[in-house]
Amino acid sequence: MLQIFSQQGFASIKDEWQSFHIYQGKKVVMKLPDGNSDYGIVQGVDKHGALIMQLNGTNKHYHNGELSISASPKRALSQGES
């Protein structure tokens, strides 16, 4: 997988990567570098490897931050789904 990634980029291994992604479909909290947090549901990754989260019915792409399972599933659900 690493050899393919180094030669062809992330898009070439995206589907395989997503098949192992333990956060897929989970309610999560994303702690951002500025200290704020976003609550939502993981939708996968894009062709560049950015995490896609659904927040308030809209998908948002994250390139950095600290991801964890939501400590407040009710809050994540109400903010992640419309």
Rosetta blueprint (number, residue, H / E / L):
1 M L
2 L H
3 Q H
4 I H
5 F H
6 S H
7 Q H
8 Q H
9 G L
10 F H
11 A H
12 S H
13 I L
14 K H
15 D H
16 E H
17 W H
18 Q H
19 S H
20 F H
21 H L
22 I L
23 Y L
24 Q L
25 G L
26 K L
27 K E
28 V E
29 V E
30 M E
31 K E
32 L L
33 P L
34 D L
35 G L
36 N L
37 S E
38 D E
39 Y E
40 G E
41 I E
42 V E
43 Q E
44 G E
45 V E
46 D L
47 K L
48 H L
49 G L
50 A L
51 L E
52 I E
53 M E
54 Q E
55 L E
56 N L
57 G L
58 T E
59 N E
60 K E
61 H E
62 Y E
63 H L
64 N L
65 G L
66 E E
67 L E
68 S E
69 I E
70 S L
71 A L
72 S L
73 P H
74 K H
75 R H
76 A H
77 L H
78 S H
79 Q H
80 G H
81 E L
82 S L
